[in-house]
Amino acid sequence: YLECLNVNTVLYRQLGKRTLTGTVIDSGDGVTHVIPVAEGYVISSCIQHIPIAGRDYFTQQLLREREVGIPPEQSLETAKAVKERFSYGCPDLVKEFNKYDTDSNWLHQIIFRGFIAKGVNRSFHPEFANPDFTQPISEVVDVVIQNCPIDIRRPLYKNIVLYRGSAMLRDFGRHLQRDLKRTVDGRLKVREELSGGKLKPQTNAGQSNIFRDTGE
């Protein structure tokens, strides 16, 4: 009941009175949930859990291990600021390599009277991985929606709400939207080829609207 109440509140804030059908991505401390909701009812049998969330992105521990001069009482606040200001979804890995090669601004002053170095660890080895789970979140969202009744799949794709935690990182939604569109368009293209061109997908069939819920 509590889960249903929370996701309905999130959907209502973002979608208003238009609909209470959509997909909520809730990234907490230890796990990320992909929750489909149809007309205000959580489809619990289709919920997927991803064993990666905020706890795996352990910025505070990295700062403790590799930075000098951060007061212990400010370590959590500093880690929070680093994650909020510098973390983002990488849309193009090649561009990230180029940015790393050409970026001469290696130091950023932040909160405490010192500097945080950003370099190889930031660009190429973010501590946000679980070797036991390699499925992209876009595929998880697609599987969740495909497991739902066919008549509600379109609004589930159309209304995706990012809620809390690492799902709120900059460009996360744009990256998800791009990958999800590729997945859906690829499947529709295969169906069109198998039908001999008789089944023509709509031009906006793979389009998703990604909303970030800030709690306001």
Secondary structure, DSSP 8 states (H G I E B T S, - for coil): -HHHHHHHHHHHHHHTTS-S-EEEEEE-SS-EEEEEEETTEE-GGG-EEES-SGGGS-HHHHHHHH-SS--GGGHHHHHHHHHHHH-B--S-HHHHHHHHHH----EEE-SSSSEEE-SHHHHH--S---TT----HHHHHHHHHHTS-GGGHHHHHHEEEEESGGGGSBTHHHHHHHHHHHHHHHHHHHHHHHTTT-S---TTTT--EEEEE---
